[in-house]
Amino acid sequence: MSASESETPTFSRRCWADRSEAAAGLLDEQGQNAMKCVTPEYDDFVKSFIATHAADRKPTVKIARKFCDTWPMPKQTTAATIRVAVMDSSFNPPHYCHGAYIECMGITKPKSEDQRQQKVGEGQSLDIDAFLLLLGSLNADKPQQGASLAQRMRMVDMLATTVAAGETSDTWHSWVNRDEFSASNLHNMAIGMVNTPRFIDKSQAVRDIVRQEYKGSGMPQVLCFFAMGWDTLIRFFDAKYYGPDYPAEIDQFFAEGGRIAYARRTGFLDSDVEEFFVATRIAPYLCFIYELELPERVKHISSTQVRRAISENSHGVHDTPPRILEYINSSQLYRD
């Protein structure tokens, strides 16, 4: 079996030390890391994915690493329905707002948009079984710049580790205490790549990989909850990203198990949000759209802002986890 066909990629197990380890006294007498966070290198995985799937017309997701052996199930069991939270991004670089999206999908109780008269946060939990961070090899609007795809995959691994570990010393988390974290399935994380920029195709690819990885009996229904910023939600309903069958493809996305979990970010007016959701063309889909309430301390964060902060050595460098920031500094990324 070739490397591109292998279900479990092999990694060069070079370790990257987190600054927090030094603070915790985890250095030996020579100042070397006595205890390191094992972060794989993803050069071979990315090269294989690009060579095999970048030009492939079939929507494809490949898993690079599973943080739970039983993923997509949080434990060895069967289920009629698997609910997967998907954070799909260019991760250039990953930051705390990315992490907050994931945690809010696993912890909070949002209301669907057809229940907007009720306060957000009083709804039912999304009951997410599994979490999936996906780096896209293509983006419908953004050319590749900054970090390479292999470097971004390594930083995605670091972000996933930060979320899945549930370290109580981190103050940015959406969960209140360790019990709340333990009651979620945030440990059940996987990371990978996807070869298509359109959400309707990503949803198909996620369903395919979840069913491929599922070890239970039967074939489960898969619901894919895609995390989106407000600007991405607007683009999702824009006809220019679809063919002549618009809005039939949007109908198909929701009918086959696609869901949207969005959040309002700094810089967008509430009046624009309200105007969007009262539009007649959006009405049929309101029951499939959920609003997340991100912590105020992360709402302003974007990858563009983090890159600028790194370039200017300004306060915004603290908007990405220390492990990722150290890697960025060591690799001299985003200096231009």
N, C-alpha and C positions, 0 to 999 in steps of 0.2 A: 504494500500500500504506500503510495507516495505521500509526501508531507502535506500536499494540498488536499488529499483525501482523508487524512487522519482525523479522527474525531477529537483526539486530545493532542493539541500542539505541544511541542517541546520547547523549553525556554532555556536561555542562558541565565543561570540563577545568580546573577550579580545582585548584591544587596545595596539598598539605599538607606542611609541612616537618617532618621527623623531628628530634628533639633530637640524635640520634646524628650528624646531619650537622654540627651546630655543633661537636661534639666532634672531628669529623674535619677541621675547618677549611674547611668548604664554604660559608662566608659571604663575600660580597664586601665591599668597603671601606665601604659604607654599612650593613653589618650585615644586608643582605637575602640571601635564599637564592639563591646562584649556581647551585645544583644541587638540584632538588626532586624528591620522590617524587610522581609523578602519580597522584592518587587521584580517580577520577571522583565526581561527585555522582550520586545515584541517585533523586532525587525523581521524575523523569518515568518512570523504569522502574517504580518501586514503584506510582505512581498508575495506570499502565497495567495492571500486573499485577492490582491490586486491582479495578479497574473491569471487567476482562475475565474474571478467573478466581476471585475470592474467593468468589463465590456459585455458581460452576460446579460441578456434581456430578462432572464428569470430573476425576480426579486429574491434575494438571498440574505440570510443572516447566518453568520458563523460565530460560535461561542469561542472566546479566547481563554476564559477562565471562569470556573464556577467556585464560589466561596462556600457553597453548601453541596455536599455530595449528592443529595437527593433532588437538587434543582431540576425542574420547576416546582416541585412540591417541597414544603418546608420540612417534611419528614416522610418516611417511607410509608405511603398510603395511597389510596385511590380517590378520585374525585370526579364528579360529573362535569364540573366547571372549574377551570383554572383562571384566576384573575391576575393578570400580569401588569405591573406598572412599568412603563417604558420611558426612560429619559434618553431621547435621541438628540444629539447635539454635535457641533464641531469641536467642542471642548478645547478651545484655543485661547486661554487654558481653562481647565475646570476651576470652579470657585465655590464659595459657601452657598450661593444662591442655588446652584445645581443640587448641592446636598440637601438644602431646605425643601426643594420641590419633592425629592424622593421621600424625605421623612414625613412631609405633610400628607403625601399620598398613603403612607403606611400608618399614620398616627391619627390625623384629624378626621372630622366627620363633616364633609362638605355637603351642601345642598345642590341638587341638580337645578338647572336654570329655569325649569318650569315651576319651581317652588320659590321663586325669588322674593315673594312676599314674606318668607320666613328668614330669619337671620342665619347667615352663613355660619356653619359650625354646629348647628343644631340637628343636622341630618344624620343619616346612617353612615357608618364607616364604609369605606370602599371595600373592605375585607380583602385586601391584596394578599395573594399567596406568594408571589414571586416578584423580584425586581430585576430589571435588565437595563444596563447602561450600554447604549449603542453609539459608536463613532461612525459617522457616515463617510464613505469614500467619495461621495458626490454631494453637492449642495445646490439647490435650485437657484440660489441667488449669490452665494459667496464663493469667490475663487480661493484656492488653497494658498495660504500665506502663514508666516510665523513658524510655529513648530511643525516638524514633519509628522506624518500620520503615526509612525512608530513611536515618536516622542509623546504624542498625544495619548496613544494607547497606554503608555506607561503611566502617564498622569491620571488617566481614567482609573487604572488599577489602584493608584494611591487614593483617589477620591472614594472609590468603592470600599477600600479598606477602612478609611476614616468613618464612613457611614455604618458599615456592617459590624465594626468592632464595638460600637456603642460606648466609647470612652467617656466616662462621666467628667473627666477633667476638661473636656472641650465645652465651651460656654455657648456655642452657636446653635446647639441642637434644638429641634422642635419639641422633642419629648421632654417631660418634666423631671422624671427620675428613672432609675434603672428598671423598676417594675414595669413602667409604661413601655420602655424599649423592649423588654423581654416579652411583653404581651403582643408585640407586633411581629412581623416576619422579616424585619429589615436585615437579619442575618442571611436571609435566603437570596443572595445576590449573584448575578452573573454579568460578565462584560463581553462585548464582542463588536463586530462590525456589520454594517449593512451597505448594500451596493446601489440603493435607489433613493432619490430625494423625496418622492411623493409619499404621503402618509397612507394612501390607499394601498400602495405596493408594500410599504413597510409593514402594515398590519398583516398582510398575507404572509410575508416572510417570517414575522414573529410567530404567527399561528403555526406555520410549518415547523419551525425549530422547536417550539414548545411540545408539539405532538411527537416529534422525533425523539426528544429527550425524556418524554414521559414514560415511566416504567410500570404504571398501573395497568389494570385491565380495561379494555374498551378504548374508545376514542373520545376524549373529553371536549366539551365546548371550551373555546378560549376567548376570553374577553381581554382586549388590549387597551389599557388606559394610558394614553399618550400625554405626557406633561408638555404644556405649551405656554409660552409667554403670550401676552395680549397681542403683540404684533404678529406672532406666528398664527394665532387663532384667526386673525383677519385674513392672512394669506391663505389659510386652509379653505376658506369659502370663496376665494377669488377665482373666477372662471378661467383666468389665463393659465392656470396650472393644470387644467384639465382639457380633455379632447371635446369633440362635438357632442358627446353624450352628457355633458354637464347639464343639470346636477345629478344625473343618474349614478355617476361614480361616487358622489357623496352619499347618496342613498345606500349604495352597496357597502361603503365603508362601515356605516352604522349597522346595517342589517347583518353583516358578517361578524360583528363583535367589536368593532372599533368604538372607543369612547375617548372623550377629551377631558382632561383636568387642567384648567388654566389658572393663572394668577394675575392680578393687577400689579403692575410694576410702577415705580416712580417715573413720572413724565407723561403718564396717560390720564386724561380727564375722566372722572366718573360719568360725566354727562355723555361722553362718547361711548362708553360701555353700555349705558342705559339705552341710548339710541340704537346701537347695534342689535341688541337683543329684542327690541320690539319690532324689528323689521319682519315683514311677512315671510320673506324667503328663509329666515332662520327658525321660524316657529315650529316646523315639523321635527327639529332636531334638539329642542331644548332639554328634553328628558335624558339626552345622552351627554350633556355638557355639565361639568361640575366646576365650581369655583373653589380654589384653595386659598386659604388665608396665610400668606407667608409672614414670618416674623418681620417686624418693621426694620430690624437691624440688617436685613439682607436684601430688601426690596430694591435698593439702588444699584446693586452689584451687576455688572455685565462683564463679559470677557474683554470687550473693547476698553472699558474703564480700567480693568486690571492690567491689560497690556500697556496702557498709557502710564499707569502708576509705576509699573516696573521700569519703563523707559525713563521716567522722570524721577524715579526713586522717591515717590511721594507716599502719603499715608495709605493709599489704596492697596499697597502691596500686602496689607494684612487681611485682605478680603479673599485670600486663597489659603488653604491649609498649609502649615509650616513645611510639611513633608514635600508638598508640590513646589512651594516657593524655593526651597533649598535646591531641588532638582533644576528649576528654571535658572537659578543663579549659577549653579555648577555648569550648566549647559550653555550659559550666556544667551538665553532666549529673550526675544522681545526687546533688544537693545537699540534697534533702529528707530 
